[in-house]
């Protein structure tokens, strides 16, 4: 589990209420972070996914799970997409409730939206992406090919 809730931080508003639908790009983004065990230690990845296009619009890798890593992924999304306004949805982990990430959202007109604690459905799209990447890495490392759909 990568979410480390900081009980000292007040949660932000829930602007999505589990309605994960968008009618255009840059309307709703979901963000999440996970880890990858390697021979050299743990590596963390942070992603930002556009709900409408289902495209990863921002990502970052690092050796620690920090607010800086979440901010790097958001910065990439902001630089590549340049949204007029977007809802940036994430969990209540300390890396997402940080002042630094909140300030970055405010600077660029991105509206942060937080899920409730323990709500596993808020980021199903990110979890699906992580599962696919892990399958591809494990299958490739084991010399297996991915099953073909007919």
Secondary structure by P-SEA (a helix, b strand, c coil): cccccccccccccccccccccccccccbbbbbcccccccccbbbbbbcccccccccccccccccccaaaaaaaaaaaaaaccccbbbbbbccccccccaaaaaaaaaccbbbbbcccccccccaaaaaaaaaaaaaaaaaaacccccccc
